[in-house]
Amino acid sequence: MVASSASAKNLGDTGVRIRSVFERNFRSGETIFDEGQDGDALFVVQAGQVELIRTADGGERVISRHGAGEFFGEMSVLLGRPRMARAVAVADTRLLQLDGRTFEAMCVEQPEIAIRVIQRLAARMIHLEQRLAALGADDLLRPVVRVLVRRVERKGGAGKVETTLRELAGEAGLSMLEAHRALGHLMDQRLVRLSDDVLVIGDIEALSAALDSD
């Protein structure tokens, strides 16, 4: 990987000029950032392609791909949370790296950048909703149930799981929206209920039965 200072670069295809960023070059197969790392910068793909990969149940799943003109890594910057996936260059790739303060200043000084980011986030949300509509309920329930059964603190035939939606989604290999949708199904079926930020499972065997069709 090679990093260098760059100036007067375009942010994707916005056509807006920015004053100072870092240009970074990665060879195919190189890791840009790892899952769980602090995220203080987002990236714009100038050339090449990047995959975001999430680990779950001992395996890996590609959750998105980004090519020239697209950006990634923005959620950690916007929400101040660790990276929820690993980013890997799948071809020789050139990126622009913007730290959070630079990005915030750009959005204030050039509102069209913020509008473009919102548009792209909205497009991703629509794509995710379409994906959810195409998925059967079992495709979402099974990975969530596996995590809950593995992590449950048993007390007789019942139990509880102390977790956050982000942790649950990460372990299940799902997005937070997918994990939320799966929990909604489980609550509708009265297999899980929420009490004081703890997931309570009234009948572990009944919950495990959701895996019987594997």
DRENVEX-214418 format. One record per residue (C-alpha): z negated, x negated, y; residue number from 1; residue in three letters. Coordinates in pm, 1 decimal, always signed. Example, Ala and Ser with C-alpha at 12.3 -4.5 7.8 and 13.67 -1.06 7.14 Angstrom:
2
<site <-780.0, -1230.0, -450.0>, 1, ALA>
<site <-714.0, -1367.0, -106.0>, 2, SER>
END
This chain:
214
<site <+0.0, +0.0, +0.0>, 1, MET>
<site <+88.0, -126.6, +348.2>, 2, VAL>
<site <-62.1, +13.0, +671.0>, 3, ALA>
<site <+67.5, -53.4, +1018.7>, 4, SER>
<site <+25.9, +85.9, +1368.7>, 5, SER>
<site <+297.2, +324.7, +1479.8>, 6, ALA>
<site <+368.2, +503.5, +1805.5>, 7, SER>
<site <+582.3, +788.7, +1937.7>, 8, ALA>
<site <+628.4, +938.2, +1590.7>, 9, LYS>
<site <+709.2, +1301.0, +1521.9>, 10, ASN>
<site <+453.4, +1519.5, +1346.9>, 11, LEU>
<site <+663.8, +1640.0, +1055.7>, 12, GLY>
<site <+944.8, +1848.0, +1202.1>, 13, ASP>
<site <+751.6, +1983.0, +1501.2>, 14, THR>
<site <+953.4, +1774.4, +1744.9>, 15, GLY>
<site <+631.6, +1692.5, +1931.4>, 16, VAL>
<site <+579.8, +1328.0, +2022.7>, 17, ARG>
<site <+240.4, +1173.3, +1964.0>, 18, ILE>
<site <+107.6, +850.4, +2103.4>, 19, ARG>
<site <-67.0, +663.6, +1826.1>, 20, SER>
<site <-100.9, +699.4, +1448.9>, 21, VAL>
<site <-105.0, +474.7, +1146.5>, 22, PHE>
<site <+200.3, +443.8, +928.5>, 23, GLU>
<site <+116.2, +383.5, +563.2>, 24, ARG>
<site <+347.1, +298.7, +276.7>, 25, ASN>
<site <+267.0, +364.3, -89.0>, 26, PHE>
<site <+455.4, +268.4, -402.6>, 27, ARG>
<site <+517.3, +527.7, -672.1>, 28, SER>
<site <+198.8, +585.3, -872.7>, 29, GLY>
<site <-42.2, +462.3, -603.8>, 30, GLU>
<site <-344.7, +674.6, -515.8>, 31, THR>
<site <-371.1, +778.9, -150.4>, 32, ILE>
<site <-720.7, +926.1, -181.8>, 33, PHE>
<site <-949.1, +1034.7, -465.0>, 34, ASP>
<site <-1117.7, +1365.4, -539.9>, 35, GLU>
<site <-1468.7, +1371.3, -395.0>, 36, GLY>
<site <-1403.5, +1113.3, -121.9>, 37, GLN>
<site <-1494.4, +1189.4, +237.3>, 38, ASP>
<site <-1190.5, +1319.8, +421.3>, 39, GLY>
<site <-1158.1, +1210.7, +782.4>, 40, ASP>
<site <-777.6, +1203.2, +809.7>, 41, ALA>
<site <-475.5, +1414.7, +729.5>, 42, LEU>
<site <-131.3, +1288.2, +635.7>, 43, PHE>
<site <+226.8, +1377.7, +722.3>, 44, VAL>
<site <+498.5, +1282.5, +474.6>, 45, VAL>
<site <+781.0, +1095.1, +643.4>, 46, GLN>
<site <+963.9, +1002.1, +322.2>, 47, ALA>
<site <+893.3, +1032.5, -49.9>, 48, GLY>
<site <+673.6, +1280.0, -233.1>, 49, GLN>
<site <+300.7, +1329.3, -294.6>, 50, VAL>
<site <+121.7, +1529.4, -564.2>, 51, GLU>
<site <-230.2, +1668.6, -532.0>, 52, LEU>
<site <-408.7, +1659.3, -868.3>, 53, ILE>
<site <-734.8, +1828.0, -963.7>, 54, ARG>
<site <-951.0, +1737.6, -1265.5>, 55, THR>
<site <-1102.7, +2014.1, -1476.3>, 56, ALA>
<site <-1239.5, +2039.3, -1831.7>, 57, ASP>
<site <-1146.0, +1679.2, -1902.1>, 58, GLY>
<site <-781.7, +1726.9, -1801.4>, 59, GLY>
<site <-571.0, +1704.2, -1488.0>, 60, GLU>
<site <-356.0, +1967.6, -1318.3>, 61, ARG>
<site <-102.1, +1927.5, -1038.3>, 62, VAL>
<site <-193.1, +2187.5, -776.7>, 63, ILE>
<site <+72.5, +2110.2, -513.7>, 64, SER>
<site <+359.7, +1880.0, -417.4>, 65, ARG>
<site <+451.7, +1770.8, -65.4>, 66, HIS>
<site <+776.9, +1619.6, +59.2>, 67, GLY>
<site <+920.5, +1496.2, +387.9>, 68, ALA>
<site <+800.9, +1693.9, +690.2>, 69, GLY>
<site <+499.0, +1842.5, +510.0>, 70, GLU>
<site <+132.6, +1758.7, +561.4>, 71, PHE>
<site <-169.4, +1746.0, +331.9>, 72, PHE>
<site <-537.9, +1657.7, +342.5>, 73, GLY>
<site <-600.7, +1886.7, +638.3>, 74, GLU>
<site <-869.8, +2102.2, +475.3>, 75, MET>
<site <-1119.2, +1815.3, +452.8>, 76, SER>
<site <-1058.0, +1738.5, +820.0>, 77, VAL>
<site <-1083.6, +2099.7, +934.3>, 78, LEU>
<site <-1388.0, +2189.4, +720.6>, 79, LEU>
<site <-1565.4, +1852.3, +710.0>, 80, GLY>
<site <-1578.2, +1857.1, +329.5>, 81, ARG>
<site <-1500.1, +1595.8, +61.3>, 82, PRO>
<site <-1151.5, +1582.3, -86.8>, 83, ARG>
<site <-1100.6, +1856.4, -344.5>, 84, MET>
<site <-812.8, +1678.7, -519.6>, 85, ALA>
<site <-662.5, +1335.3, -577.9>, 86, ARG>
<site <-343.0, +1253.0, -384.9>, 87, ALA>
<site <-86.9, +1032.7, -561.0>, 88, VAL>
<site <+252.8, +908.5, -445.1>, 89, ALA>
<site <+512.5, +1005.8, -707.3>, 90, VAL>
<site <+787.3, +805.5, -537.1>, 91, ALA>
<site <+791.0, +526.4, -281.5>, 92, ASP>
<site <+635.6, +715.1, +7.7>, 93, THR>
<site <+587.2, +665.4, +382.1>, 94, ARG>
<site <+308.1, +859.1, +553.2>, 95, LEU>
<site <+161.9, +906.9, +897.0>, 96, LEU>
<site <-218.3, +909.1, +894.3>, 97, GLN>
<site <-403.0, +1098.1, +1169.0>, 98, LEU>
<site <-780.7, +1090.5, +1199.1>, 99, ASP>
<site <-966.6, +1409.6, +1284.3>, 100, GLY>
<site <-1025.2, +1326.1, +1650.3>, 101, ARG>
<site <-660.3, +1238.0, +1708.1>, 102, THR>
<site <-549.8, +1558.9, +1539.6>, 103, PHE>
<site <-793.5, +1768.3, +1744.7>, 104, GLU>
<site <-676.1, +1605.9, +2068.5>, 105, ALA>
<site <-313.7, +1668.7, +1973.3>, 106, MET>
<site <-383.2, +2038.3, +1910.6>, 107, CYS>
<site <-555.3, +2071.3, +2248.8>, 108, VAL>
<site <-284.0, +1885.5, +2439.8>, 109, GLU>
<site <+9.5, +2031.0, +2245.6>, 110, GLN>
<site <-74.7, +2387.5, +2127.1>, 111, PRO>
<site <+258.9, +2408.5, +1943.8>, 112, GLU>
<site <+117.7, +2163.1, +1689.5>, 113, ILE>
<site <-177.1, +2393.6, +1617.3>, 114, ALA>
<site <+64.3, +2688.3, +1587.8>, 115, ILE>
<site <+279.3, +2495.8, +1338.8>, 116, ARG>
<site <-26.1, +2404.4, +1131.6>, 117, VAL>
<site <-142.1, +2768.0, +1128.0>, 118, ILE>
<site <+205.2, +2882.1, +1023.4>, 119, GLN>
<site <+213.4, +2639.3, +733.8>, 120, ARG>
<site <-138.3, +2727.9, +621.4>, 121, LEU>
<site <-39.6, +3095.1, +630.8>, 122, ALA>
<site <+271.5, +3018.8, +422.0>, 123, ALA>
<site <+55.0, +2840.2, +166.5>, 124, ARG>
<site <-181.2, +3137.8, +154.7>, 125, MET>
<site <+109.1, +3374.6, +90.9>, 126, ILE>
<site <+232.7, +3145.8, -187.4>, 127, HIS>
<site <-114.7, +3142.2, -341.7>, 128, LEU>
<site <-138.4, +3520.8, -325.9>, 129, GLU>
<site <+198.7, +3543.9, -501.9>, 130, GLN>
<site <+73.9, +3302.8, -765.9>, 131, ARG>
<site <-240.2, +3509.1, -815.2>, 132, LEU>
<site <-31.6, +3823.8, -852.9>, 133, ALA>
<site <+176.9, +3651.7, -1122.2>, 134, ALA>
<site <-128.4, +3528.7, -1313.0>, 135, LEU>
<site <-300.2, +3751.3, -1564.1>, 136, GLY>
<site <-673.4, +3800.2, -1521.2>, 137, ALA>
<site <-743.1, +3588.7, -1831.0>, 138, ASP>
<site <-571.4, +3287.8, -1671.5>, 139, ASP>
<site <-840.5, +3290.6, -1403.6>, 140, LEU>
<site <-1136.2, +3416.2, -1605.5>, 141, LEU>
<site <-1124.3, +3171.0, -1893.3>, 142, ARG>
<site <-1169.3, +2845.9, -1699.0>, 143, PRO>
<site <-1449.3, +3003.1, -1490.2>, 144, VAL>
<site <-1623.1, +3140.3, -1800.3>, 145, VAL>
<site <-1601.4, +2799.3, -1968.3>, 146, ARG>
<site <-1778.4, +2638.6, -1674.2>, 147, VAL>
<site <-2046.7, +2908.2, -1659.5>, 148, LEU>
<site <-2117.0, +2893.2, -2034.4>, 149, VAL>
<site <-2134.2, +2513.9, -2022.6>, 150, ARG>
<site <-2369.2, +2504.4, -1723.9>, 151, ARG>
<site <-2590.2, +2806.5, -1790.0>, 152, VAL>
<site <-2966.7, +2755.7, -1799.4>, 153, GLU>
<site <-3065.3, +2976.6, -2091.0>, 154, ARG>
<site <-3366.3, +3202.2, -2111.4>, 155, LYS>
<site <-3331.6, +3402.5, -2427.6>, 156, GLY>
<site <-2996.6, +3577.5, -2433.9>, 157, GLY>
<site <-2964.0, +3562.5, -2055.8>, 158, ALA>
<site <-2941.3, +3276.0, -1809.6>, 159, GLY>
<site <-2852.3, +3154.6, -1463.8>, 160, LYS>
<site <-2613.3, +2906.3, -1303.4>, 161, VAL>
<site <-2689.1, +2735.9, -974.7>, 162, GLU>
<site <-2359.5, +2633.9, -819.4>, 163, THR>
<site <-2137.5, +2680.1, -515.8>, 164, THR>
<site <-1795.3, +2838.9, -508.1>, 165, LEU>
<site <-1642.0, +2500.8, -425.4>, 166, ARG>
<site <-1815.0, +2331.9, -720.7>, 167, GLU>
<site <-1717.2, +2613.6, -954.8>, 168, LEU>
<site <-1355.0, +2604.4, -840.9>, 169, ALA>
<site <-1338.4, +2226.5, -877.5>, 170, GLY>
<site <-1482.2, +2224.9, -1229.0>, 171, GLU>
<site <-1257.7, +2512.7, -1335.9>, 172, ALA>
<site <-945.5, +2351.9, -1189.8>, 173, GLY>
<site <-881.5, +2648.9, -962.4>, 174, LEU>
<site <-853.2, +2701.9, -590.4>, 175, SER>
<site <-1152.6, +2856.9, -415.8>, 176, MET>
<site <-955.9, +3181.0, -374.9>, 177, LEU>
<site <-876.8, +3188.7, -748.7>, 178, GLU>
<site <-1241.0, +3118.9, -841.1>, 179, ALA>
<site <-1355.7, +3392.6, -600.7>, 180, HIS>
<site <-1109.8, +3635.0, -758.8>, 181, ARG>
<site <-1234.2, +3545.8, -1109.7>, 182, ALA>
<site <-1598.6, +3593.7, -1010.4>, 183, LEU>
<site <-1505.7, +3931.1, -863.4>, 184, GLY>
<site <-1362.0, +4036.0, -1201.4>, 185, HIS>
<site <-1676.0, +3919.4, -1382.3>, 186, LEU>
<site <-1899.9, +4105.8, -1138.6>, 187, MET>
<site <-1689.3, +4419.7, -1169.8>, 188, ASP>
<site <-1741.6, +4399.6, -1547.1>, 189, GLN>
<site <-2117.4, +4349.6, -1489.0>, 190, ARG>
<site <-2109.5, +4020.6, -1679.4>, 191, LEU>
<site <-2234.8, +3822.9, -1379.4>, 192, VAL>
<site <-2430.9, +3913.5, -1069.3>, 193, ARG>
<site <-2531.8, +3717.3, -762.0>, 194, LEU>
<site <-2900.9, +3689.5, -673.0>, 195, SER>
<site <-3030.8, +3457.9, -398.7>, 196, ASP>
<site <-2724.4, +3230.5, -423.6>, 197, ASP>
<site <-2765.5, +3200.0, -802.1>, 198, VAL>
<site <-2524.5, +3346.6, -1056.6>, 199, LEU>
<site <-2726.2, +3550.9, -1305.7>, 200, VAL>
<site <-2580.9, +3616.4, -1652.0>, 201, ILE>
<site <-2749.6, +3908.2, -1825.8>, 202, GLY>
<site <-2582.8, +3856.1, -2164.7>, 203, ASP>
<site <-2443.6, +3510.2, -2239.0>, 204, ILE>
<site <-2283.1, +3623.1, -2565.4>, 205, GLU>
<site <-2096.8, +3902.9, -2388.3>, 206, ALA>
<site <-1973.6, +3654.1, -2127.3>, 207, LEU>
<site <-1865.1, +3410.1, -2400.2>, 208, SER>
<site <-1661.7, +3687.6, -2560.1>, 209, ALA>
<site <-1414.1, +3649.6, -2272.1>, 210, ALA>
<site <-1299.5, +3330.6, -2447.3>, 211, LEU>
<site <-1237.1, +3492.5, -2785.9>, 212, ASP>
<site <-864.5, +3533.5, -2728.5>, 213, SER>
<site <-807.9, +3156.6, -2676.6>, 214, ASP>
END
